[in-house]
Amino acid sequence: MLKTLLITLLIVAISMLLLGVKVIFQKNGRFPATHVSSSPAMRKKGIGCVQSQDREARRKPKFSIDALEKSL
């Protein structure tokens, strides 16, 4: 049982080290940005973060129907 636990911890430690090679060994190393809005290809297609798109859709437009009715 103890042998299995130690082997598992060793495998997990090696995996974590390999996942963080760029971050650990490179000066100012960072994990790659995986957010939708940070992808140039997605921005070119006009695809953005769903939270940002939802925020824009909920904004009241400059010329709402209420404002148009009052001006008539």
C-alpha positions, -999 to 999 in steps of 0.1 A, spaced: 0 0 0 27 25 9 47 15 -22 17 23 -44 12 56 -27 48 67 -31 48 57 -68 16 76 -73 30 107 -56 62 104 -78 42 102 -110 21 132 -100 52 152 -91 69 144 -124 37 153 -143 34 187 -125 71 194 -132 67 186 -169 35 207 -172 53 237 -157 86 235 -176 81 267 -195 69 286 -165 97 273 -142 127 275 -165 120 305 -188 125 341 -176 90 357 -172 75 324 -183 37 322 -184 12 296 -192 -3 301 -227 -35 321 -228 -64 298 -235 -92 324 -234 -113 328 -265 -107 366 -268 -69 361 -268 -69 341 -300 -62 362 -331 -81 337 -353 -112 340 -332 -110 378 -331 -107 379 -369 -139 359 -372 -156 382 -347 -160 355 -320 -155 367 -285 -160 358 -249 -196 348 -242 -196 370 -211 -185 400 -231 -211 393 -258 -238 389 -232 -228 422 -215 -230 440 -248 -264 425 -257 -278 436 -223 -268 473 -228 -296 496 -236 -290 511 -271 -285 548 -275 -317 551 -295 -342 530 -277 -379 528 -286 -388 549 -256 -365 577 -268 -379 575 -303 -415 577 -291 -408 608 -270 -392 626 -299 -424 620 -321 
